[in-house]
Amino acid sequence: MEKESCLEVSWVKTLQWLNKTTDESFGYRQWFYQTCTEFGFYQTCEDSSCPFSRMMTLQSQTQLCSLLFNIPQYTLSANIDFTNQYYGGDQPQTHRVLYVNGDIDPWMPLSVVRNGTGEDKQRAVLIQGSAHCADMNSLRPSDRTSLKQGRVSAWLKSAALEYRD
């Protein structure tokens, strides 16, 4: 069993860490920037059923935009609206794009979950009993049948064969 250090939960230390542009915080800073400028995918925990800290409010998350990137909070809605209009929201006009979701993924409501029409009609895959990015993990004997059937790699192989024909 590996020993891990305690998780730092100080707001000030979190801001310091997110302000670093080194490999140490790689991905997180970029994710917050993209959230502030395009997505609005804020993780909060404000209702009584949430098992985590109630300090993760929408206000605390959107405040990061101004503190980290000097992006005013009043611009966030317009940023998100532009992205949804430009890319089509949950009904994008895409070609050969697969949207994979697990039905217990907290990000699922923000994704494309309905199949389209025409050429790209089979673009949404919903994997029962699966969570965020589980379909991209290595195969394990303990994987649910639904996960095995919904793996992206299988779809990509079939799409590659179809494309060659």
Summary of the structure (lengths in Angstrom):
residues: 165
radius of gyration: 19.1
end to end distance: 49.9
largest distance: 56.7
contacts: 359
relative contact order: 0.08
helix: 47%
strand: 5%
